């Protein structure tokens, strides 16, 4: 076939649709001939699958959005619960503090009623005999501080220490049965459960009584029970000895 023949064939194929289809059938396999239709079907199927995936993604997004909203609601509820728990904790703490103060006040009032017995306990330990005793008021202690200040230098004593002394739970002045009629003092700190802060205050107040009056003074802690932190102190095994006057639960009845 010459170049002229080929050119003539090309012109025929371009101009004659039936000739072009016939030539195509002769040159191409059935698979190649059906490829456009198959590709069209594949594209349609792919579009349908893509639509399905998009619908599934939208449904998933809606589900996730609902879950996020639910999680946010749960978070708000948890924050509300935490706030409520904080409120309950605060109320409980205040109740515990109030109850502790309540029991402390009962212990102090009971120790005041037992002042003569506390005095006798101390006197017996010291081998003293007492003919009279009385509890000093806060005004008495204030006068004692003023007199001491007038006669000596108290600049080494802080205002807080002096205030603590004037607010002592109980200060007992006792007079011995002797020819000299000596006076001694007892500094009592009362708590439902005695701890180191109670013994420290009692010791400090006894030391101030000695300094202010020039008389002997002894610390005592009164309470229903004592903490482990002062077991040695009340049993005389420490550097400082502070006797424990034990109150009973029945003593705390109003």
URCORLIN-V433629 format. One record per residue. N is the residue number from 1. RES is the residue in three letters. OMEGA is omega in degrees with one decimal (* if undefined). Layout:
N&RES&OMEGA, N&RES&OMEGA
This chain:
1&UNK&-177.5, 2&UNK&178.6, 3&UNK&179.8, 4&UNK&179.8, 5&UNK&-178.4, 6&UNK&179.5, 7&UNK&179.5, 8&UNK&179.2, 9&UNK&-179.5, 10&UNK&179.1, 11&UNK&-179.8, 12&UNK&-177.7, 13&UNK&-179.4, 14&UNK&-174.0, 15&UNK&-172.8, 16&UNK&-178.2, 17&UNK&-178.3, 18&UNK&178.9, 19&UNK&-179.3, 20&UNK&179.4, 21&UNK&179.9, 22&UNK&179.1, 23&UNK&-179.7, 24&UNK&-179.6, 25&UNK&-179.3, 26&UNK&-174.6, 27&UNK&-174.8, 28&UNK&176.9, 29&UNK&178.5, 30&UNK&-179.3, 31&UNK&179.5, 32&UNK&179.6, 33&UNK&-177.4, 34&UNK&-176.1, 35&UNK&179.7, 36&UNK&-179.6, 37&UNK&180.0, 38&UNK&178.8, 39&UNK&177.5, 40&UNK&178.9, 41&UNK&179.7, 42&UNK&179.9, 43&UNK&179.2, 44&UNK&179.1, 45&UNK&179.0, 46&UNK&178.7, 47&UNK&179.8, 48&UNK&179.2, 49&UNK&178.7, 50&UNK&177.0, 51&UNK&179.2, 52&UNK&179.2, 53&UNK&178.8, 54&UNK&177.7, 55&UNK&179.2, 56&UNK&178.7, 57&UNK&178.5, 58&UNK&178.6, 59&UNK&178.6, 60&UNK&178.4, 61&UNK&178.1, 62&UNK&178.8, 63&UNK&178.9, 64&UNK&178.6, 65&UNK&177.9, 66&UNK&178.8, 67&UNK&178.7, 68&UNK&177.8, 69&UNK&179.1, 70&UNK&178.5, 71&UNK&178.4, 72&UNK&178.1, 73&UNK&178.2, 74&UNK&178.5, 75&UNK&178.6, 76&UNK&177.8, 77&UNK&179.4, 78&UNK&177.6, 79&UNK&176.6, 80&UNK&179.2, 81&UNK&178.4, 82&UNK&177.8, 83&UNK&179.4, 84&UNK&179.6, 85&UNK&177.8, 86&UNK&177.9, 87&UNK&180.0, 88&UNK&179.0, 89&UNK&179.1, 90&UNK&178.9, 91&UNK&-179.9, 92&UNK&178.8, 93&UNK&179.5, 94&UNK&178.4, 95&UNK&178.3, 96&UNK&178.0, 97&UNK&179.4, 98&UNK&-178.7, 99&UNK&178.2, 100&UNK&177.7, 101&UNK&179.0, 102&UNK&179.9, 103&UNK&178.1, 104&UNK&179.3, 105&UNK&177.5, 106&UNK&179.8, 107&UNK&180.0, 108&UNK&179.4, 109&UNK&178.9, 110&UNK&178.1, 111&UNK&177.2, 112&UNK&178.7, 113&UNK&-178.2, 114&UNK&-173.4, 115&UNK&-179.0, 116&UNK&178.5, 117&UNK&176.5, 118&UNK&178.5, 119&UNK&179.7, 120&UNK&178.1, 121&UNK&-179.7, 122&UNK&-178.8, 123&UNK&179.9, 124&UNK&178.0, 125&UNK&-176.9, 126&UNK&-177.9, 127&UNK&-179.7, 128&UNK&173.1, 129&UNK&-174.2, 130&UNK&177.5, 131&UNK&-179.4, 132&UNK&175.9, 133&UNK&177.2, 134&UNK&176.7, 135&UNK&178.7, 136&UNK&178.5, 137&UNK&176.5, 138&UNK&175.8, 139&UNK&176.8, 140&UNK&-178.7, 141&UNK&177.4, 142&UNK&178.2, 143&UNK&179.0, 144&UNK&178.9, 145&UNK&-179.3, 146&UNK&-180.0, 147&UNK&179.0, 148&UNK&-179.8, 149&UNK&-179.4, 150&UNK&-174.9, 151&UNK&-177.7, 152&UNK&-178.9, 153&UNK&179.8, 154&UNK&-175.2, 155&UNK&179.5, 156&UNK&179.8, 157&UNK&-177.4, 158&UNK&176.7, 159&UNK&179.0, 160&UNK&179.9, 161&UNK&178.1, 162&UNK&177.7, 163&UNK&177.7, 164&UNK&179.2, 165&UNK&-179.3, 166&UNK&179.0, 167&UNK&178.5, 168&UNK&178.7, 169&UNK&-178.8, 170&UNK&170.2, 171&UNK&-178.0, 172&UNK&172.7, 173&UNK&-176.5, 174&UNK&178.8, 175&UNK&-177.7, 176&UNK&171.6, 177&UNK&-179.7, 178&UNK&-179.1, 179&UNK&-179.0, 180&UNK&-179.9, 181&UNK&-176.7, 182&UNK&178.3, 183&UNK&168.8, 184&UNK&-173.9, 185&UNK&176.8, 186&UNK&177.6, 187&UNK&-175.4, 188&UNK&170.6, 189&UNK&-174.1, 190&UNK&174.6, 191&UNK&175.6, 192&UNK&174.0, 193&UNK&-178.7, 194&UNK&177.6, 195&UNK&-175.3, 196&UNK&179.6, 197&UNK&178.9, 198&UNK&179.2, 199&UNK&178.9, 200&UNK&179.8, 201&UNK&-179.9, 202&UNK&178.8, 203&UNK&-179.2, 204&UNK&-178.4, 205&UNK&177.1, 206&UNK&178.8, 207&UNK&178.3, 208&UNK&177.2, 209&UNK&177.8, 210&UNK&-177.4, 211&UNK&-175.2, 212&UNK&-172.7, 213&UNK&-175.0, 214&UNK&-179.8, 215&UNK&177.2, 216&UNK&177.9, 217&UNK&-173.1, 218&UNK&178.6, 219&UNK&175.8, 220&UNK&172.1, 221&UNK&-179.6, 222&UNK&179.6, 223&UNK&178.0, 224&UNK&177.8, 225&UNK&178.9, 226&UNK&177.1, 227&UNK&-180.0, 228&UNK&-176.4, 229&UNK&-179.7, 230&UNK&179.8, 231&UNK&-179.3, 232&UNK&-177.1, 233&UNK&-176.6, 234&UNK&178.3, 235&UNK&176.3, 236&UNK&-179.1, 237&UNK&-179.4, 238&UNK&178.6, 239&UNK&179.6, 240&UNK&178.1, 241&UNK&177.2, 242&UNK&-179.4, 243&UNK&179.3, 244&UNK&171.1, 245&UNK&-173.6, 246&UNK&172.5, 247&UNK&176.5, 248&UNK&177.8, 249&UNK&179.3, 250&UNK&179.4, 251&UNK&-175.2, 252&UNK&177.5, 253&UNK&-179.2, 254&UNK&*
